[in-house]
Every structure is written in structure tokens, then in C-alpha cells.
Amino acid sequence: MIDHDVVIVGGGLAGCRAAVEIARMNPSLSVAVIAKTHPIRSHSVAAQGGMAASLKNVDSEDSWEAHAFDTVKGSDYLADQDAVEILTREAPDVVIDLEHMGVLFSRLPDGRIAQRAFGGHSHNRTCYAADKTGHAILHELVNNLRRYGVHIYDEWYVMRLILEEEQAKGLVMFRIRDGHLEVVRAKAVMFATGGYGRVYNTTSNDFASTGDGLAMTAAAGLPLEDMEFVQFHPTGVYGVGVLISEAVRGEGAYLVNSEGDRFMKTYAPSRMELAPRDITSRAIVKEIRAGRGIHRDGSAGGPFVHLDVRHLGREKIMSRIPFAWEEAHRLLGVDAVHEPIPVRPTVHYSMGGIPTNTDGQVRSGDETLVEGFFAAGETACVSVHGANRLGSNSLLECVVYGRRTGAAIARYVQNRKLPDLNETPYLSEARQRIQTLLDQRGEHRINTVRQAFQDCMTDHCGVFRTEEVMQAGLQKLQTIRQQAGNIFLDDKGKLWNTELIEALELQSLLTVGEIILTGALNRKESRGSHCREDCPDRDDVNFLQHTMAYYSPAGIELRYRPVTITQFQPQERKY
Ligand SMILES: Cc1cc2nc3c(=O)[nH]c(=O)nc-3n(C[C@H](O)[C@H](O)[C@H](O)COP(=O)(O)OP(=O)(O)OC[C@H]3O[C@@H](n4cnc5c(N)ncnc54)[C@H](O)[C@@H]3O)c2cc1C
């Protein structure tokens, strides 16, 4: 058994920022960061457009209150407003702190940090490093981990959270290189395991975004919050789903249908292309359904719309959004200086997750907390995004709540002893689980089952939803689950058995998918990203509440928790 004071699962922005904070506050603590990828390959590295903070460098009228209002309105009033206040108040400070760590933000001519427009934000407040912001921040954070002597376990796969009597005591992990199993015991465990984009067949997320942390939390009998809120980003590259950053529209790009119309004037006349993502994604799908999508040969009735940047000119395209140009060129052979980019919505972000309080401590119910268990970043739901996240608020959440959670953990573990833990049953259970997968002579391939699952989620719980379609989806999931229990692995070895990891990840995906569908079926209203064609209105009387889903193999139990409202009373959401 390996002992650390603190063990953090996840080497993305949230995990790394928490680790840095713990090490800064108490350098004598032994802190470990575990990641199934190398930390700098975490999905955070792919973040493009930027990070919101009311620095007022470009727009002197901006304020944290305006940022808070935009965030709450963007969330369709489901965000917890105390958590949003913290997010937006602390934003300028965390950006400056990152810049002091060495992050190279893009600059204004006078040397201050530049800020651009972003969807749903009423002021230009998004700080950025060209369109490679996540790369700039994550590299600097990982460098700092090394400086502070944080222990990094890279390419270890965590397969179980150890929870005894409502206290997290550690976890079980194995080294991908050679299959070596270990139990790690700690005074505090933190999950910063990112999102679950791979639940769907078209996503902007990396291959590692399989929702493992969510599934492990659910398997431990703890609730997941607001999982039905899945963000579709409006501009995925057609056919692949890879992201074209919202920064492109922030810099002035147009969305155009087959008639050459900037159709957003019908859906969000005041914000146009910079409406929030839920509204813009629905607008694109409606245009495509109405036959105003475009085909590859340019004719009408096709499956995508155009994102047009030609009017920005080569110089601006190459200096502000070079990565978007590269992606369109690399993936589709489109030179965006001269041609529009084919785009359609792609699954992008998880608004829901592991419920936490504003110190990152995990909730087991409305009033109760889990001892020794913390979460932050995309996998967590402190609920700053409610039913729809605004662009550039996620990197911010990772850094603000990563820092806060790190500070809370440093305080929590002070004067605490390591918990009593017998590792033997956990090791044998893990060994057994792996051996069963390797030995079983099933008839299905992982790829086929995963594809069927991803297609099922995409067809039955997409941008638009109805009871009938979701019921049918849940039925299909039962069959897919049976197939997943009857898979066959070619690789029986211990060395770099990536097929085994895919098998474990498939189990995570299935659990997460079932929770998403169940929550969506029960929420009989439309709010933010959750759009029910059979219940088109928002219903504050019955559903201005957070869903808390308790998973067990026998079924999912749903309870509801009140939303915290402080400054902003719910209103109709118009742009
Ligand atoms: C293409 C793209 C562009 C984006 N652009 C922006 C943007 O401009 N602005 C913005 O605010 N947001 C953006 N986002 C969203 C934002 O980047 C993410 O929400 C955020 O970076 C998530 O960070 P994280 O630390 O929570 O998790 P991640 O960065 O996803 O890291 C998860 C970590 O957990 C580890 N892990 C997971 N499961 C296991 C396991 N079982 N065992 C061991 N380790 C595990 C992984 O290895 C990884 O290290 C973008 C997202 C994408 C996909």
C-alpha cells in the first residue's frame, strides 16, 4: 500500500491547480497526482478560446457582478448563485496569479492582458493565449508541480474509490505499463477526472474523456448532480466533431445557412453569433432540419452550416485564431482565409457532475458531506453552470475551484491521521475484475458495443429530446449493457493492455449514459441545454431544482435539491 497525505486523480487544470495550492500552503504534505494520461495530455491542454475574468482591460464598464449575472442567466437560473459569486469575484485574482506563474497571455499594445468577446458574456472579458489557452496554462501548472515536489503517477489507471462508512480512504489503481496493482491510502482524496464526451458518437473531447470519476463515485453509492445537462458546442468540424473555438465567433465570424443568410438573427437578434451555446446549437439543428443546411457540393438540404471568417482577413485569422485555421485545413482541407468552414453541433461539456460545496467537499445528500472526499473541475458540480455553461467559464472554474479545493484540503488534512484500511479485499476484488474481463469468452467486440452505445445516446438523448425517444433509448441501453457483459478481449497480456482499459472505460460510459438518460426523462421541462420538444417551457414551480441521481445496479433513484438564489430572481431568458 502506498501512503500520501493527499491523492488527486486528474492532471488537468483542476487537479494541477489544487496540487499547487496544497503544496504552497503546506510544503511538508505529501501530495500525489495520478493520471491515466501524462498530465500535459489531459483534455485541458486542448482548450482554445480563453478564460473569463472582469479585469476591465478592454471594457472599463465590466464588473464581477455583470459576470455573475451573465453566468446565472446563461445557466437558465439553475446555477447556485453563491458559487457563481465566488467564481466571478475571484476570477481577476486567479488570472493574475497564473500570469505570475509564467502563463503567456496574449497582450494589448500597452502590455496589459488582452480580452475578447465570448458567447453570452455582455462585456469583452475573456483572457486568452491566441487560441491555445489551455496549452499555455496547463504547461505552466505542470512545471510548477515539479517545482513544488508533487509526486506524479502518470499513466496509472484508477479503477475504484475506496469509501468506508461515508469516508473516502483511498483508491485502487494499476500501472498501464505492466498491469501492476496498488492501493493508495490518503487523508483526503480528490477527483479532477474531467468530462464524459465519449458517451456520444461525435464530441470535441479527447479519447480519455470517459467519465471514469463519475462512474466510480456513482458505484460507491454517492449521488451525481444535474447529469441531464449535456452541452453541445455549436461549431464542431463537420464529420469529426473536433472543435472550432467560440473565439472564432468572438473575433467576428458569421454562421450562414444554404441561403447565405446569417440565420442567428431569427433566434437571438441582439447577440447574433454570440448567443449562448444551447441557443446557437438548437438554431443550427433547426436550420438543418428545415432543409437550409448545406452539402459538400454547396447545394441545400445538407447536414451542416457554414462558419465564415473570410471577412476578417488573413492577418487577423493567422494572429488571433491560427489553431482554428489549422484544424479546418488539417481535417477538411479547407483554407478558411478563402472558404467557409462546414460545422455542426458536437458534444462538448458536462454541466453536471459530482456534487460539492463551495470548498470542493463532496455531498452525499442535500445537507451531508462525505469525509475526506473532494472534487473540482469538469467532473464536479458546484453548480456554477446550471443548465448551460458560458464559454470561457470552465477554465475559470477549474482554476478558481481547483485553488479553493486545494486550500480546503490543506486545512482538512492538518492534524488528521491516515485512516485505518485493510487493502487485501480491494486488491483481490480488482484482480478478480481484471481477470474476469481477460478470461471471458464473450462474443462481442468492445468497438462494436461502444459504437452502438454512443449511437444510442446520440439518437435518444441529443439536442432535442422527447419522452418517447428517451424511453426507447433506455430500453436499447439494457440490451447494450448485456452485450457489454459479454465482450471478448484479444489482448490477454499485462503490458500496455489498452484493450483492457477500453473495457473498463466502457463500463464507465454505460453507467454515466444511463444516469444522463434517466435524469433527462424525469425532467419534464426545457431549461438551458435540456430541450424537451414535448415539454417546451421552463417550469420553475416543479423543476427549479437540482437532480441528485443515486445509482445502483438495480436502478437509479432520483431526488431533488433546492437551487441557491441570492441576487438574481429567475426571469425569462432572452438574447
Ligand atoms: C476542445 C476543447 C476546447 C475547450 N476550450 C475551452 C475554452 O477555451 N475555455 C474554457 O473555459 N473551457 C474550454 N473547454 C472546456 C475545458 O477545457 C475543460 O472543461 C477543462 O479543461 C477540464 O479540466 P479538468 O481539469 O476538469 O479535466 P481534464 O483536463 O479533462 O483532465 C482530466 C484528468 O483526469 C485523468 N483521469 C480521468 N480518468 C482517470 C482514471 N480512471 N484514472 C486516472 N486518471 C484519470 C486524465 O488522465 C486527466 O489527467 C474546452 C474543452 C475542449 C474539449
The ligand as a Gaussian input file, in Angstrom:
#p B3LYP/6-31G(d) Opt

LIG

0 1
 C      -11.502000      21.185000     -27.459000
 C      -11.909000      21.884000     -26.212000
 C      -11.739000      23.248000     -26.091000
 C      -12.115000      23.900000     -24.915000
 N      -11.928000      25.245000     -24.830000
 C      -12.258000      25.882000     -23.673000
 C      -12.012000      27.270000     -23.524000
 O      -11.473000      27.938000     -24.406000
 N      -12.376000      27.855000     -22.356000
 C      -12.958000      27.163000     -21.340000
 O      -13.247000      27.751000     -20.306000
 N      -13.173000      25.830000     -21.451000
 C      -12.835000      25.177000     -22.591000
 N      -13.063000      23.838000     -22.700000
 C      -13.516000      23.086000     -21.520000
 C      -12.341000      22.889000     -20.565000
 O      -11.152000      22.774000     -21.287000
 C      -12.491000      21.649000     -19.694000
 O      -13.758000      21.626000     -19.103000
 C      -11.440000      21.628000     -18.601000
 O      -10.160000      21.835000     -19.139000
 C      -11.486000      20.331000     -17.822000
 O      -10.388000      20.279000     -16.958000
 P      -10.305000      19.219000     -15.799000
 O       -9.076000      19.530000     -15.040000
 O      -11.589000      19.175000     -15.077000
 O      -10.170000      17.815000     -16.554000
 P       -9.229000      17.311000     -17.760000
 O       -8.331000      18.348000     -18.275000
 O      -10.136000      16.630000     -18.723000
 O       -8.323000      16.228000     -17.046000
 C       -8.822000      15.000000     -16.575000
 C       -7.677000      14.220000     -15.972000
 O       -8.180000      13.070000     -15.305000
 C       -7.395000      11.944000     -15.625000
 N       -8.240000      10.759000     -15.465000
 C       -9.522000      10.570000     -15.866000
 N       -9.942000       9.335000     -15.531000
 C       -8.918000       8.721000     -14.901000
 C       -8.725000       7.437000     -14.336000
 N       -9.679000       6.493000     -14.354000
 N       -7.519000       7.150000     -13.784000
 C       -6.515000       8.074000     -13.764000
 N       -6.646000       9.296000     -14.286000
 C       -7.836000       9.622000     -14.848000
 C       -6.955000      12.208000     -17.061000
 O       -5.817000      11.457000     -17.377000
 C       -6.654000      13.711000     -16.974000
 O       -5.360000      13.914000     -16.455000
 C      -12.685000      23.172000     -23.860000
 C      -12.850000      21.801000     -23.978000
 C      -12.487000      21.163000     -25.143000
 C      -12.741000      19.687000     -25.237000

